[in-house]
């Protein structure tokens, strides 16, 4: 089931992740009085947990510069409510999916996928999973395409909470985990550094520390030991994310994988995600 967890996360992630990039998001959030960009991101993702303080966002989002979060989060709750932001997030998702897929969202396979993910979510315990637990407290939308989005989101946050647990168990700070992620080349290190609000000094000091531990070489690339460490963390993450998929048959896993591939392809082809 660990391999299934990774396979379906990779196939379905884009259906959730589009909310961080579509123009509909900023339009809905700014209508509530928020500033475009980070204020909407932090507030809308945290909204499922309620009007939590910046310390909780720092802990659950894990790899953002705490100073950045503290500069944004308190003001979010001065300008709007968590309930209004959650509603705005769903509204933005609804508009964006409608624009991208149109009548495709009314097909029976979208209904079936939403039902399968709801069953999978039912296998998840919220213990120690704060972002997942917050989203679990929200009502399931009646529209199948939105129920599918919430299902993907719940399972994504379930996996993410487990990933943070794996990283902290391995003794890594959020910034150390981010620098190691940058060293893989999956996302340019400069993008990770800027979007998470870390200074050049913060980044270089952390990179030096990881080099001293033998996980990075002098050029900032992963060593064999660093690669083995990351693979170990990812393996634990997959294992911690396996529970929901135990209720699915091999055929149902294949079905979700193929649907996720199709939907993700449409999202990518529309240019939703920034080029790197």
N, C-alpha and C positions, 0 to 999 in steps of 0.2 A: 504493500500500500504506500510505502514511502516514495517509490518511483511514480506511482499514480498521482500522488500529491504534487510532485514537481511538474509532471506532464500537464496536468489540468491547470495548474497555476500559470504556466507559460502560455497555454492556449487561451485562457479566459481573461487574463490580467488586463488586456487592452480595453475590454468592455467596461471595466471599472475605471481604469486609469485615464480615460478620455476626459473625465470631469475636471482634471487639473489643467487642461489645455484649451478646451473649447471656449469660444467667446461668450457663449450663453452664461457661463459661470460668473464672470465679472459683471455682466449686465444684471443678473439677479442679485448679486451681493452688493453692488453699488446702489441698487434701488433701496437697500436697507440702510444706507448711509456709510457703508464701509469704503475704504480706499481700494483701488484695484491692486491685484497682486497678492502679496503675502498676508495682508489682513484677511482677505477672503479665504485664502488657503488654510491658514491656521484655524480660523473661526469655524469654517464649514466642516472641516474634518473632525474637529474636537466637539462640535455641537451635539453629536450623539451622546456624549458623556455629560452634557449639561454645561452650565457656565463655569467650567473648571478654571482654577488659577494657572498662571504661566508655569509654575513648577510642575504641574501635572502634565502639561503639554510637552515640556522639556523631557520629562521621564518617558512618556509614551511614544513620542515621535523620535526620540533617542539621539539622532545625530546632527541636530541643528544647534548652532551657537546659542547658548542660553540667553545671551544679551539680546540677540535678535528677537527671540520669543518674548522676552520680558518687555521689549519696546513696542510690541504689537498687541499681544493678547489682552491685557487689561482694558485697552481702549475698545476692543471688539465688543465686550459686554457692556460698555458704557453707551454704545451706539445701537445695539440690537439685542435680541434674545436668542438663546439656543434653539428654541422651538421655531422661531422665524427663520433662522439660518438653515435648519434642517429642511424645512419646507422649501426654502429657496434652492437648496441643493437638489432636491428631487425635481423641482420645476426646471432647473437648468438641464438636468439629465434627460428629462422628458423631451424638452425642446431639441437638444442636441441629437438624441437618438432618432427623433422624428425627422430631423433634417438629413441625417446621414442614411437612414434606412427606409423611411417612408412606409409603404404597405408591407414590406418584408417583416415588420415587427408583428403583424397580425397572423402569421403562419402558425400552424399547429406545433411545429418543432420548437418554437419559442416558448409556448405553453408547457410542453413536455420538459424542456430544459429547466424552466423555473420550478416546476414540481420536483424534479430530481434534486435540484440544489436545496430546496426547502427541506427535503428529507435528509440530505447530507448534513445540513446545519443542525438538525435535530440530534445528531450524534456528538455534537461538540459541547463540552463542559466549559462554562465561562471562568472557572477558577483560575486566577492568575493571568487573565486575559482582558485587561481593562478596555482597550479599544473595541475588541470583539463584543464584550459585555454591553458596552454603551450602544452599539449598533443593534445588538440583539433585543434591546428594550424598545426599539422603534417598531411601529406597526408595519406589517407587510402591505405593500401597495396592491391594489386589486388588478391593475393593468399588468399583464404577463411580462411585458418588456421591462417594466420597472421592478417587478418582483425578481426577474432574472438579474437585474443590476444589483439589487440589494443582496441577493444570494451570493453573487460573485464578490461583492464588497465584504460581506460577513466572513466568507472563507478566506479572503485576502487579509483581512485584519486578524483573523484567527492565526493564520500563518505568520503574519508580521509580529504579533505578540510573542509567538514561540521563537521567532528568529531573534528578537531582543533578549529573550531568556537564554538562548544558546550563546549569544555574544557575551552577555554579562557573566555567564558561567565560565566562559573561556577567559575571563579577566580583561575584556576589552572595553574601553570607553567608546562613546559614540563617535568621537573624532578619529580614534584609532581604527575603528571598523570602517569608517568612511575612506580613510587614506588607503587601507588595504583594498577596498573595493575599487578605488581609482587606479590602483596598480594593476588590476586585471585588464584594464583597457575597455571593459564593457561600456563604461561611460567615461568620457574624458575627465581627468582629475580636476581640471580647471572648472568644469561645469559643476561638479559636485561641491567644490570649495565655494564657488560664488553663490550657488543657490542655497547653500546651508549657512552662509554668512560668516565663514571663517577667514581670518586674516592670513597673509603670507607667512607671518611669524608663527602663528598657531600651526599652520600646515607643515612648515619646514621643521619646527621643533618636534612635532609628532612623528614625522617621517624619520628624523634622526633617531628617535627612541625606538622605532620599529626596526631600523637598521641595526641598532645595538642588540636587539633581541634576536637578530639573525633571520628576520622575516622579509626584509627588503635588502637589496644590494645598494651599492654606492650610487647607482643611477635611478634608484627609486622603484626598480622592478622587483617582482616577487622572486624570492629564492625558492629552492625546492622545499625548504622547511616552511616558508610562508604559504606556499601553494598547498602543502599538506594540511596546514592549520586551517586555511579557508575551506578546503574540501571537507574537513571534519566538522566545521560549524554548519556547512550547508547540509551535510548528511544528518546531523542532529535536527536541523530545521525541518527537513523532510519527514523525519520520524515523528516529530511533534505535531506535524500537520496531517498525519495519516488517518486519524480517527474518523473524520466525516466520510471518507471514501469507502469505508468497509461495507456500506449498505448498497453499493452499486455493483451491478454485474459487469463483466468484461464488455458486453455489448453496449451497456449504458455509458461506460467510460469512453468507448470508441465514439459513440454518438456525440457526447459532450465535446470530445476533442475535435471532431470534424466541424461541429457547429462553431466552436470557439475559433477554429482556424479561419472559417469563412468570415465571421463577424470581425475578427481582428484584421483580416486582409482588407476589408472595406474601410475600416477606420484608418489603417496605415495609408491606403491609397488616397484617402481624402486629405492627407497632409496634416492630420490632427496633431501628431507628435512632432516636436521640433527636430530638425536635422542636426546631427552631431558630427 
